[in-house]
Amino acid sequence: MIGRKRGLPLPGTGGFRREALKWKDCDCLAAEHDAFAASCLDGVPILVDAEAGIRALDAAIRVKASMDASRKTMELSGLITG
């Protein structure tokens, strides 16, 4: 992870630092289904609501559009080939 508060300094980056993170692999789709079932059957509170999902989807669509535009600019400039 790269940030400003924790980890080792990254030279020449204006104060940014890097930190190695670890996570446990999981079957995310199965976890989503389990959480949905627990919410429906047992009233367990949901962790991510529809509004958060909509915001995440919107962000992903904007990132993809930006990446596509950047690639097009690089292709037109000859920096990369399509």
C-alpha beads as a LAMMPS data file, in Angstrom:
LAMMPS data file: protein, C-alpha beads

82 atoms
81 bonds

1 atom types
1 bond types

-500.0 500.0 xlo xhi
-500.0 500.0 ylo yhi
-500.0 500.0 zlo zhi

Masses

1 110.0

Atoms # bond

1 1 1 0.000 0.000 0.000
2 1 1 1.262 3.481 -0.768
3 1 1 0.383 6.421 1.470
4 1 1 1.909 9.179 3.545
5 1 1 1.513 7.958 7.134
6 1 1 2.929 4.424 7.459
7 1 1 5.636 2.267 5.946
8 1 1 9.040 2.789 4.418
9 1 1 9.869 6.055 2.637
10 1 1 9.794 6.038 -1.173
11 1 1 12.680 8.214 -2.344
12 1 1 11.802 10.977 -4.785
13 1 1 8.045 10.786 -4.219
14 1 1 7.488 13.880 -2.119
15 1 1 6.904 12.101 1.173
16 1 1 5.023 8.980 0.095
17 1 1 5.686 5.720 1.902
18 1 1 5.069 2.049 1.078
19 1 1 3.801 -0.726 3.282
20 1 1 3.405 -4.436 2.510
21 1 1 -0.077 -5.753 3.306
22 1 1 -1.319 -9.316 3.694
23 1 1 -4.787 -10.721 3.227
24 1 1 -6.474 -14.077 3.366
25 1 1 -7.724 -15.518 0.084
26 1 1 -11.443 -16.245 0.013
27 1 1 -14.261 -17.047 -2.353
28 1 1 -15.790 -13.570 -2.508
29 1 1 -18.930 -14.639 -4.370
30 1 1 -19.649 -17.335 -1.780
31 1 1 -19.056 -14.796 1.013
32 1 1 -21.498 -12.369 -0.637
33 1 1 -24.136 -15.096 -0.954
34 1 1 -23.627 -16.159 2.669
35 1 1 -23.965 -12.546 3.856
36 1 1 -27.114 -12.047 1.759
37 1 1 -28.687 -15.235 3.115
38 1 1 -27.784 -14.296 6.692
39 1 1 -29.378 -10.893 6.211
40 1 1 -32.575 -12.331 4.727
41 1 1 -32.955 -15.291 7.064
42 1 1 -31.516 -14.036 10.346
43 1 1 -31.755 -10.246 10.081
44 1 1 -27.963 -9.829 10.173
45 1 1 -27.132 -6.222 9.236
46 1 1 -25.686 -5.766 5.772
47 1 1 -22.132 -4.457 5.530
48 1 1 -22.533 -2.719 2.158
49 1 1 -25.834 -1.224 1.098
50 1 1 -27.129 -0.580 -2.418
51 1 1 -26.014 3.058 -2.375
52 1 1 -22.426 2.001 -1.667
53 1 1 -22.662 -0.539 -4.473
54 1 1 -23.941 2.107 -6.879
55 1 1 -21.080 4.452 -5.913
56 1 1 -18.530 1.661 -6.389
57 1 1 -19.944 0.795 -9.806
58 1 1 -19.920 4.464 -10.833
59 1 1 -16.284 4.785 -9.742
60 1 1 -15.312 1.645 -11.679
61 1 1 -17.042 2.923 -14.830
62 1 1 -15.241 6.287 -14.520
63 1 1 -11.865 4.588 -13.988
64 1 1 -12.419 2.407 -17.072
65 1 1 -13.385 5.429 -19.178
66 1 1 -10.281 7.305 -18.006
67 1 1 -8.051 4.323 -18.782
68 1 1 -9.595 4.005 -22.248
69 1 1 -9.069 7.724 -22.935
70 1 1 -5.450 7.557 -21.733
71 1 1 -4.761 4.535 -23.918
72 1 1 -6.303 6.262 -26.945
73 1 1 -4.094 9.323 -26.341
74 1 1 -0.986 7.128 -26.068
75 1 1 -1.910 5.224 -29.237
76 1 1 -2.527 8.429 -31.206
77 1 1 0.795 9.853 -30.042
78 1 1 2.640 6.707 -31.098
79 1 1 3.773 5.961 -27.560
80 1 1 2.106 2.533 -27.752
81 1 1 0.571 0.498 -30.555
82 1 1 -2.952 -0.794 -30.422

Bonds

1 1 1 2
2 1 2 3
3 1 3 4
4 1 4 5
5 1 5 6
6 1 6 7
7 1 7 8
8 1 8 9
9 1 9 10
10 1 10 11
11 1 11 12
12 1 12 13
13 1 13 14
14 1 14 15
15 1 15 16
16 1 16 17
17 1 17 18
18 1 18 19
19 1 19 20
20 1 20 21
21 1 21 22
22 1 22 23
23 1 23 24
24 1 24 25
25 1 25 26
26 1 26 27
27 1 27 28
28 1 28 29
29 1 29 30
30 1 30 31
31 1 31 32
32 1 32 33
33 1 33 34
34 1 34 35
35 1 35 36
36 1 36 37
37 1 37 38
38 1 38 39
39 1 39 40
40 1 40 41
41 1 41 42
42 1 42 43
43 1 43 44
44 1 44 45
45 1 45 46
46 1 46 47
47 1 47 48
48 1 48 49
49 1 49 50
50 1 50 51
51 1 51 52
52 1 52 53
53 1 53 54
54 1 54 55
55 1 55 56
56 1 56 57
57 1 57 58
58 1 58 59
59 1 59 60
60 1 60 61
61 1 61 62
62 1 62 63
63 1 63 64
64 1 64 65
65 1 65 66
66 1 66 67
67 1 67 68
68 1 68 69
69 1 69 70
70 1 70 71
71 1 71 72
72 1 72 73
73 1 73 74
74 1 74 75
75 1 75 76
76 1 76 77
77 1 77 78
78 1 78 79
79 1 79 80
80 1 80 81
81 1 81 82
